[in-house]
Amino acid sequence: MKMRHVKGFTLLEIMLVLVLLGMISVGVVMTLPSSANLDKSSKWHAQRFSTLLQFAEDQALISNTELGIEFGEQEYQFAFYDLKQKKWLPFSDSRISGNVEVPISILSEYELAGSVWDEIEQVDDDPFIDEDDLVQIEGHEREVTITPQIFIMSSGEVTPFTYKFTDTENGQNAYTVSVSMSGQIELISEQ
């Protein structure tokens, strides 16, 4: 009986190619001239966020690290969970570093999605910590902690959410980045 040799690609080879394509696309976005960043549209910011998110998803899978996103009023920041220190720290990479600011001309707002996530409040307050009971030691600044609202797991799962970018001048140009629990990213135009 003759054995047939099956030709094709393994899942690992396909995933490696996808990761490399994601890293290349992030590199292209990050090498754009800085003067071009001054007056960008909501579409540009939505595409930039989806590219950075794809890179973060790939990075979490490759490095087996839990990542997160903390949203501010006009900014967002990627973070990673440090197992030794047992806390979230800023994610520093040549492609993603520090806070990513969104200009005031663009309104940005996120919303958790999915049946389980709809029940969770989007407030950073911890009900078990009373701020009045905390002691401030003289000469020591209070440590800034990162509390991600979105989690990017090393298993490929992501907290489902949407992040909407709207031009404040005309209010008509709106783009939403929608992310499913499986990490699938979709850019939706709402014109």
LINTA-V761053 format. One record per helix or strand of 2 or more residues. SS is the DSSP state (H for helix, E for strand). FROM is the first residue (numbers start at 1). TO is the last residue. If there is no record, write none. Layout:
SS|FROM|TO, SS|FROM|TO
This chain:
H|11|30, H|34|37, H|42|63, E|67|71, E|75|82, E|87|90, E|99|101, E|106|112, H|117|119, H|131|133, E|150|152, E|161|167, E|174|179, E|185|189
